[in-house]
Amino acid sequence: MFAEERKEQIVSYVRANQRADIHELAERFQVSGATIRADLRDLETQGFLKRTHGGAIYREDMLSDKDGIASRDVFEQEKEEIARKAATLIRDGEAVILDAGSTSVHLARQLKDRKDLTVVVNDIAVAGELYQCQNIKILFCGGEMRPMYGCTDGAGTLAFIQKLSVDKAFISPNAVSVVRGAFTTGLGLAETKQAFMRAAEKKYLLCTSNKIGKKALCQIAAIGEFDAVFTDRGIRIQDKEAIEETGLPVYICEGE
């Protein structure tokens, strides 16, 4: 098991049990106590756990897969507003990536009248919005379907994406730290989103304001790797100003 995979599983284990000691983690992951201590130091530095004497406890502000799934059906109006604004960047004849997530479902709905558009997706819900549009070509990334998410990731997905070159990618994170960038809840998801970004000339971050200031286990990219952030009017002024200080434009999306 790679170190990052072990850390991901440590966080999942501590979350499920609310706490764990070094001895049980070392036994569970078949590594030394020194290795576990180093992992816990790294995870505490990243804000995912809080170390205690002899172990660690879970931080409640860190998001998990369960939180990501639960967030699909909330902030629907804000997601629609973000999607409507982001769609103005997409021109007929372009090739674009719509990352997995409910915001991308809303974005797909804004594109049905576009002409000669190629859309790369790895989410069956996003593809479901567009597959009947004769003027849109869909490229669906193969690979292993992630349980409950309805999207693909893994080696097959990455191999497919590596062959692509597109105009724009629209990335949906689970959490955004102004200091450390965009995050998601799993290593496979992070690798897929990173591959999407490498395949695109322009990269845009789409996130509702409730995700800003939260944490998740796996970093997608630093804030500076994006070309703009699209969010809703719920963003805190200090967060907006902090992002803009990095030179990144922040588009506040409001209803018509």
C-alpha positions in Angstrom: 0.0 0.0 0.0 1.3 3.4 -0.9 1.7 6.0 1.8 -1.1 8.3 0.5 -3.5 5.4 0.3 -2.6 4.4 3.9 -3.2 7.9 5.1 -6.6 8.0 3.3 -7.6 4.8 5.0 -6.3 6.1 8.4 -8.6 9.1 8.1 -11.5 6.9 7.2 -10.8 4.6 10.1 -10.5 7.4 12.6 -13.7 9.0 11.2 -15.6 5.8 11.7 -14.4 5.3 15.2 -13.9 8.9 16.2 -10.5 8.1 17.6 -7.7 5.5 17.3 -4.4 4.8 19.1 -1.1 4.2 17.4 -0.9 0.6 18.4 -4.2 -0.4 16.8 -3.4 1.6 13.6 0.1 0.0 13.4 -1.5 -3.4 13.7 -4.3 -2.7 11.3 -2.0 -1.3 8.5 0.9 -3.6 9.3 3.5 -0.9 9.7 5.6 0.4 12.5 4.5 2.7 15.2 7.1 5.2 14.0 5.4 5.2 10.5 2.0 5.7 12.0 3.3 8.6 14.1 4.7 10.2 10.9 1.4 9.7 9.1 -0.5 11.3 12.0 1.9 14.3 12.0 1.3 14.8 8.3 -2.5 14.4 8.6 -2.6 16.9 11.5 -0.5 19.4 9.6 -3.0 19.1 6.7 -5.9 19.6 9.1 -7.5 16.3 8.8 -6.9 14.8 12.3 -6.0 16.1 15.8 -3.2 14.1 17.5 -3.6 13.1 21.1 -1.3 11.3 23.5 -0.8 8.0 21.9 -3.2 8.4 19.0 -5.5 10.8 17.1 -9.1 12.0 17.1 -11.3 12.9 14.1 -11.8 16.5 13.1 -15.5 17.3 12.4 -14.8 19.9 9.8 -13.2 17.3 7.4 -15.5 16.1 4.6 -15.8 12.4 3.7 -17.3 10.4 0.8 -20.6 10.3 2.7 -20.6 14.1 3.0 -19.9 14.4 -0.8 -22.8 12.1 -1.7 -25.1 13.9 0.8 -24.3 17.3 -0.8 -25.7 16.4 -4.2 -29.2 17.5 -3.4 -28.5 20.7 -1.5 -27.8 24.2 -2.7 -29.6 23.5 -6.0 -30.4 27.1 -6.8 -26.8 28.1 -6.2 -25.5 25.3 -8.4 -27.9 26.4 -11.2 -26.7 30.0 -10.9 -23.0 28.9 -11.0 -23.7 26.7 -14.0 -25.5 29.4 -15.9 -22.6 31.8 -15.5 -20.0 29.2 -16.3 -21.8 28.2 -19.5 -21.2 31.6 -20.9 -17.6 30.6 -21.3 -18.4 27.7 -23.6 -18.5 28.4 -27.3 -19.9 26.3 -30.2 -17.2 24.0 -31.7 -15.2 23.7 -28.5 -14.2 20.5 -26.6 -14.8 20.8 -22.9 -14.6 18.6 -19.8 -17.4 18.5 -17.3 -16.1 16.9 -14.1 -18.3 14.6 -12.0 -20.8 16.2 -9.7 -24.2 17.8 -9.4 -22.9 21.2 -10.4 -21.8 19.6 -13.7 -25.3 18.2 -14.2 -26.6 21.7 -14.0 -23.9 22.9 -16.4 -24.8 20.2 -18.9 -28.4 21.4 -18.9 -27.2 24.8 -20.1 -25.4 23.4 -23.1 -28.2 21.5 -25.0 -28.6 24.1 -27.7 -24.9 24.4 -28.5 -23.6 23.4 -31.9 -20.7 21.1 -32.7 -19.7 20.7 -29.1 -17.6 17.8 -27.7 -18.1 17.1 -24.0 -15.9 14.8 -22.0 -17.6 13.3 -19.0 -17.0 10.5 -16.4 -20.3 10.9 -14.6 -23.4 9.0 -15.9 -25.8 11.7 -14.6 -24.0 14.3 -16.6 -23.9 12.1 -19.7 -27.6 11.5 -19.2 -28.4 15.2 -19.6 -26.7 15.3 -23.0 -26.9 11.9 -24.7 -30.0 12.8 -26.8 -28.5 16.0 -28.2 -27.6 15.3 -31.8 -25.4 18.4 -32.0 -23.2 17.3 -29.1 -20.6 14.6 -29.1 -20.0 12.8 -25.8 -16.8 11.1 -24.9 -17.4 9.0 -21.8 -14.3 8.0 -19.8 -14.1 4.3 -19.2 -12.9 2.8 -16.0 -14.2 1.4 -12.7 -17.5 2.9 -11.6 -17.1 4.5 -8.1 -19.8 3.1 -5.8 -22.6 5.6 -5.0 -21.0 8.4 -7.0 -22.0 7.1 -10.5 -18.6 8.2 -11.9 -15.5 6.4 -13.1 -12.0 6.6 -11.9 -8.9 4.4 -11.7 -6.3 3.3 -14.2 -8.7 2.9 -17.2 -10.1 6.4 -16.7 -6.7 8.0 -16.4 -5.4 6.2 -19.5 -8.4 7.5 -21.5 -7.9 11.1 -20.3 -4.2 11.1 -21.1 -5.1 10.9 -24.8 -7.2 14.1 -24.7 -6.6 17.8 -25.4 -9.5 20.1 -24.7 -10.2 23.8 -24.6 -11.7 24.0 -21.1 -12.2 21.9 -18.0 -14.8 22.6 -15.3 -13.8 21.1 -12.0 -16.1 20.5 -9.0 -14.3 19.9 -5.6 -15.7 18.7 -2.3 -13.8 21.4 -0.4 -11.7 24.5 -1.0 -9.0 26.0 1.2 -8.0 29.5 0.3 -4.5 28.6 1.4 -4.1 25.0 0.2 -6.4 24.8 -2.8 -9.2 22.4 -4.0 -9.8 19.0 -2.4 -11.8 15.9 -2.8 -12.6 12.9 -0.7 -10.7 10.1 -2.4 -7.4 9.4 -4.1 -9.0 8.1 -7.3 -11.2 11.1 -7.6 -8.3 13.5 -7.0 -6.2 11.7 -9.7 -9.0 11.9 -12.2 -9.6 15.6 -11.6 -5.9 16.3 -11.9 -5.8 14.4 -15.2 -8.8 16.5 -16.4 -6.9 19.7 -15.6 -3.7 18.5 -17.4 -5.8 17.8 -20.5 -7.3 21.3 -20.7 -6.0 24.7 -21.8 -8.2 26.6 -19.3 -9.4 25.3 -15.9 -12.3 26.6 -13.9 -13.3 25.8 -10.4 -17.0 25.5 -9.7 -18.0 25.4 -6.0 -20.9 26.5 -3.9 -19.8 28.8 -1.0 -20.5 26.1 1.7 -17.5 24.2 0.4 -15.1 27.1 1.0 -13.2 26.8 4.2 -13.8 23.1 4.5 -11.3 20.2 4.2 -11.1 16.9 2.5 -8.4 14.3 2.4 -6.9 14.5 -1.1 -5.7 17.7 -2.8 -6.7 18.3 -6.4 -4.7 21.4 -7.1 -3.5 24.7 -5.6 -5.8 27.7 -6.1 -3.3 29.3 -8.5 -3.6 26.4 -11.0 -7.1 27.5 -12.0 -8.0 30.3 -14.3 -11.1 31.5 -12.3 -13.4 30.5 -9.5 -17.2 30.4 -9.8 -19.2 30.5 -6.6 -22.4 32.0 -5.1 -23.2 35.1 -3.2 -22.9 33.2 0.1 -19.1 33.4 0.0 -17.5 35.3 2.9 -15.9 38.6 2.0 -12.6 37.6 3.6 -12.5 34.4 1.5 -13.3 36.2 -1.7 -10.6 38.8 -1.0 -8.1 36.1 0.0 -8.6 34.3 -3.3 -8.4 37.5 -5.3 -5.1 38.3 -3.7 -3.7 35.3 -5.4 -4.6 36.9 -8.7 -7.5 34.5 -9.4 -10.8 36.1 -10.5 -13.8 35.2 -8.4 -17.2 35.3 -10.2 -20.1 35.7 -7.9 -23.1 34.0 -9.5 -26.5 35.4 -8.7 -30.0 34.6 -10.0 -31.6 36.5 -12.7 
